[in-house]
Amino acid sequence: MPQTSRPRAGRIYLLLTLTCLLSIPWWATETQNGMLFGYPSWAVYSVLMSVLFGLTIAFVIGRFWDRLAAIEPETAEEMQRDA
């Protein structure tokens, strides 16, 4: 069986987890009343980071979907035999 280049799942999960955690405005406090475009700064930050998170997921899917799909899945018979 030829070996295929698989992305390291740990790196993908780390990238997605960090992007998701960065989308939460941890720095926002009740004492900060900054406004951007008529919205609280924390809301603008959260929306922009949510867009970045969506783009990150689109990148990961676009980049690694074909590589993961190229790996031959186990047949139903092999799965039943292993169970």
Buried (B, 14 or more C-beta within 10 A) or exposed (E): EEEEEEEEEEEBEEBBEEBBEEBEBEEBEEEEEEEEEEEBBBBBBBEEBEEEBEEBBEEBEEEBEEEEEEEEEEEEEEEEEEE
